[in-house]
């Protein structure tokens, strides 16, 4: 190992000697100090890579020394050690920029691991992805430099100039709503409302009222007349997200709106006109649903006058570095962090990962990593534990290449098996099952009914 310089500052001679012997035997160049003033002199002359600093010193507070070093832009990574550890001191030390905080008596394995991480951080600074401060991710911005994404940008330009219905297909987390918003906000009707509706998150008997409104007294709880989204949208855009979850009976009423641009409120007799543009989005294969009589064929063709297919992140890995840059800038702003670089090995791991949750998962992983990290470089050790393979996924493939690659993987039987497996692993707790599958409770209820899965087996002992 190339020698790294470590300065130990502690006013206890025995502790100082033990650490000096231990770290010297590990191959480090070690120097010691027993006071704040001696620490200051040796930081200037010895120029340590790592400073192991006790908080309680005879002539100084270790936190004051830490603060001064950070103000002077010292490159030494500071590991705070103390026998008088408490929550307030820990929080203060980390906010001041301590790399690690280790209580006494010192666990040497924990200390050595912290030293290893600090040295890896120093090495990584010489390579990797520079985050920079330019090009912060703007609201609604879509990042993409690959050929596939450039084609989508062209399609958005074309579709924003007309009012045809659009079907956006893509896996969960690929940015379907972002594409829909881009079409709307680049159109002549951008000053009119853009109204997204998650069709899977609304109970079946309330979805019709949500879309078309209702008259007072139309059903129990309808204490006043309410306008629906088609009425509120005016000449704007309605996004029907997860359109494949719309009940079959309601699909006929939606078809009438698309065909005749008119509808009636629930419980009403007056025919109302709609000028709203409809954009539908789905992570399911609607054409397959049509063949299985789970979705109306006439509605499918009304919705898919124009189709946008968003590729999953694993099929446009060349975009990952640019997406990471923009996301980290956004996370820096939101979490008040100052990450300046992503290590080369870290970036390579993210490029090689399959990202079943796509850009949404990438943002989640980066946020979790940055939230807990210290320093300015995002290391592989911070990302690797967060990239666990997903064993359960109910998302159906939408592209022909995906269908050929995983032939039969999106079949009804395979999906049914995955749901049953998730229920069993969650001990038939519906809330935990929804979290595991990444679906809403109404969607789970629909799947149970669709696949004939018994809601609760006789031996069920858990709580709903």
N, C-alpha and C positions, 0 to 999 in steps of 0.2 A: 504494500500500500504506500502511496506517496504520503509523506508526513504532513499532517494537518496540525496547525498550532492551536492549542487550547489553553486559555487562561482561567485558573480557578481562583475565585475570591471568596474566602470564608475566614471568620475570626476564630474558628475552633481548630487548633493545631493538629489534633488527632484526625479529625475528619479530612482536613486538608492533605495530610500525609497519605492517608489511605487512598484518596482519589488520585493523588499524584502518582503513586506506585502503580495502581490499577491501570490508569490510562497510558502511562509510559510503557507498561508491558504490552499494551495493545498496539504500540507502534506510533503513538502520537507524540509530538513535541510539546511538553507541558511546562508552564510557568505558573507561579502562585503569588497571591497577594493576600494580606490580612486586614486591609483597611480600604476605605474609599479613595483616599489620596494616592495610595500605592497602586490601586486599580487604574486610576486615571493615567498615571505615569506609564504603566506597563502596556495599557491599550495603545498609547502613542508610540512606544519603542518596540514592543514585541509584535504588535499588529496581529492579534489572534483571529483565527477563522471562527472560533467558538468561544464565548465567554460564559462560564458557569458562575453565576452570581447569587450570593446569599443576600436576602433582603435586610437582615439585621446586622449592621456593621458598627464598630465603635464610634466612627466619626461621620457616618453618612447613612442615608436610607437607600437601599438598593434600587428602589423604584425611581428615585431622583436621578441616580446614575443612568438607569435605563432610558429615562426621558431625555437626558442630555445627549446620550449616544445617538438616539434616533434623530434629535434635532441637528446633530453634527453629521448626519448621513453616514454613520459608521456601518461598515459592511459585515461586522461580526454578528453572528446569530447568538442571541442571549437566551440562555436557559436559566430560569429563576429557580433557586432552591431555598427552602425555609422550613423551620420546625414550627413556625407560628402561622400555619395556613388557615385561611378562612375564605368564605365566598367573596366578600368585598375585595380583599387583597388580590385574589385570583382574577376577578373580573378586571380590576384596575391594571394588573400586570399585562393581561392579554390585550387590553385596549391600548396600552402604551407600546405594544409591538413585541412583547416577549415571544420567542419562538416556541417555548415550552415552559411548563410550570410543574416542578416535581417536589413533592413534600419529603421532609426528612422523617425517619431514617431513609436514606436514598436506596432505591432498588436499582442496583447497578445494571441489570438487564434493561430496565426502562430508560435509564440514562444513556446507555450505549445505543439503544434504538433511536432515541432523540438525536444523538450526535450523528448517527448514520443518515437520518432524514435531513438534517441540516446540511451535511456535506453533499448529499445528493442534490439538494436545492442549489447549492453553489455551483456544482458542475453543470446543472441544467441551464443555468443562466446564460451559458455560452452558446446554446443552440435551442431550437424550438420555434414556436409560433409567437410572434410579437403581437400583442393585442392592440396597442396604440390607442389613440383617442379620437381618430377620425372615422366617420362612417358609422356612427351609432345607429342601432336598429330603430327605425322610425315606426310609429304606430301603423300596423297593417302592411308593413313592408315584407316582400317575399324575396328571399335570397336564392339565387341560382345562376350558375355560369355554364352549366352543362347544356348540351344540345337540346335535351328533352325539356329543360326548364325555359330555354329561350323560345322554343316552339309554343309553350304555354303562355308566355308573355305576349307573343304575337296573337294568339287566340283571344286573350283578354282584350287586346286592342281592337280586334274585329268585333267581338261580342259587345263591347261597351258602346259601340256605335249603332246598335239596333235593340229591339225589344223582344227577341225570340226567347222561348223558354230554354233553360240550360240545365243539363244534368251533369253534376260533378261527381266523379267516382274516384275513390282512393281509400287506402287503409286509414285506420284511426291515427290521428296525429300528423297527417301529411300536410295539413293546411287548407282543407276544403273551404272553410269559412273565409279564410284570407283571400282565396281566389274569388269567391262570390263578392266580397266587399270591394275587391279591386275592380271587378266588372261594374259594380254599381257606382263607385266613387270616381270612375273615369268616364261616366256616361253623362249625357245632358241632363239627367234627372238626379244628379248627385245631391242636390239640395232638398230632395224629398226623402222620406223616411226609409231606412234600411232596417227591416225587422226580421231577426232570426228566430225560428221556432224549432226547438228540439222535440221532434215528434215522439221520441222514445221516452221522454221524461214527463209526459203528461198522461194522466189516466185516460183510458179510452173514452169514457162517457163525457169527459170535459174537453177533449181535443176539438170536437165539432164546435162547441161554444167558443173556444179560444180562436179558432179560425174564422168563424162566421158571425160570432156574437149571439146574443139571446135576448128575448123579450122578457119583461117583468112577469114572473109567475110561470115561466116556461117549464121549470122543474123545481124541486125542493131546494131552497137556498137562493133562488133567483129573485132577490128582493128588489132589483132594479134592472132597467134595460142596460145592456152592455154592448158596446161596439166590438166587433171582432177585428183580427189583424188585417183582413183583406179590406175592411172599411177604413181602418186607421192609416193603412199604407198609402192611400191615395194613388198617386202616380209613381210611387217609390218601388222598392223591391222587397219581396218576401222570400226569405231563405227557408225552405223546408228541409231542415237537417234531419238525417236518419229517416228519410222519406219511406224507406222500406218497412218501417214500423207502423205506418198508418193502417188502421183496421180496414179489412176488405170492404165492409159496408160503407165506410166513409169515403173510400176511393171514388165511388160513383159520384158523390156530391162535389168532390174536388175536380173530377173530370168535367162536370158541367161548368164550373168557373173557368176552366182553361178553354173550353169550347165556345161558350156563349158570353163570357165575361160578366156573369150575373149569379146571384146567390140570394138566399133568404136566411135571416137569423133563425136560430132555434126557437120554435114556438111562434114564429112570425109568418105573415102572409104576404107582406110587401116584398117585391123583388127589387134588389139593390144591384147597382152596377159596380164593377171593379175594373180599374185601369192599372192595377199593380202588375209588375213583372214577377214571374215566378222562377226562382232558381232552386233546384232540388239537389241535395247532396246525400251520398250513401256510402257506407263501407261494405255493403252487401252486393251480390251479383243479382241485379234486378231481372236481367234476362233469364237467368236460371229460375228465379222465383216465378216469372211468368210461365215458364214451362212446367213448374210444379203447382200451378194454379194458386200461388200464394200472392200474386200481384196482377192487377188487371193489365192485359196487353194493350188495350186502347189508351190507358193512362200512361203506360210506359212510353209509348210513341209520342204522346202529347208533351211529356216532360223532356224527352231527349231529342228535341229538334236540333239542338247543338249539344255535343258531349265533350267534356274535358276530363281526361284521365291523368291523375297526378301520380307520378311514379313514387314508390316507397324510397326512403332514404338509402337503403342498401343498394339501390339501383342507380344512385347518383352520388356515389361517395366522393367524387371530385369536388362536390359542393361543401363537404363537411368542414374544411378549414375556414372558409369564409363565413359559414353559419356560426361556427364556434366563436370566431372573432366578434361578430355582431352580438351574439347572445351574452358573451362575457362582458362586453361593454355595457349592455343593458343591466346585467346582474350587478356589476360594479356600482352603477348608479342607484339601483333599487336597494342594495344591501350596504351601501356606503363602504365598499371594499376598493382595493387598489391593485387588482391582479393585472400584472403587466405582461405576463408570458405564460404560454402553455408548453410544457416540456415536449421534446421531440418524441420520446417514447410514449408519452401520454396521448399525443395527437395520433400516433400510429395505432394505438390501441382503439381509439375512438373510430378511426377509419376502418379497422378490421371488424369491429363489432357489427352485428346484423341489425340492431335497432328495431325490434319488433314494434315499439311504440313510436317510431319515427321521430320527427323534429320535436314533438311534445315530450317524448322520453329524454331526448338529448338535453333539452332545456331543464328538465327536472333533475337530471344527473348533475349537470353543471351547477345548478343552484345549490343542491345539497352539498356538493364538494366545496364550493367557494364559501358557503355559509360557515363551515367549521375550520377552514384553513387559516394558517398564519403565514405571513410573508407575501411575496409578490409573484411567485411562480407556482402554477398548478402542476403538481407532480403525479406520476403514474400511481403511486401508492394511495393517493386520494381518490382517484377515479376507479381503479380496478375493483375494489370491493362493491361498488355500486352497479357494476355491469354483470348482473346475474341473468342467466338464460331463463326465458319465460316458457314454462312447460304448458301453460293453459292459455289458449287464445281462441275466441269464437269468431274472429273476423274472417269473413269469406274473401277469397281472392277475387279480384275484379278483372285482371288482364289475362289474355290467352297464354302468355308465357308462364305466368304464375300457375295457371291451371295445368299446363303440361308438366311443369316441374313438380308439383305436388298433386298429382292426379288422384282425385277422389278425396283429397284432404279437406275440402270444403263441403263434402256431402252432408246430407241431413243426418245420416247415421253417425258419422264421425263427430259432428257438432253435438249430437245428443249424448254420445259417450263422454265428451269433454265436460258437458254440463253436469252429468251424473257424477263424474269423478270429482269435480269441484265441490258439489254438494256433500259428497261423502267425506272429503278432506276437511270441509268446514263443519262437519257433524250436523249437516242440514240446517245450519244457521244462514238464513237468506242474505242478511247484510254482509257477512263475511264472504259468501259465495259471489255476490255482486262485485265486491272489491277484487277478488281473485280473477274473475272473468273480465273485469273492466266494463261492465254493463250496468244499466240502471235497474231499479227494482221492477218498474213496469215491463221492461224488456225481458227480465227473467220470468215474470209471470206469464208473458206471452209464449216464451219458449217452453215452459212447463206444460202449458195447454196444447201447444202445437205438436210437441213430441210425445204427449201422453205420459208425462212423468208424474207420478203420484206426488202431490204436494208434501205430504208427511207420511213416511212409513210408520207402521204400527209400533216399531221399536224405537221411534224417535224420542230422545230424552232431552234434547237441548231446548234453548229458548229462541223464539222467533225474533 
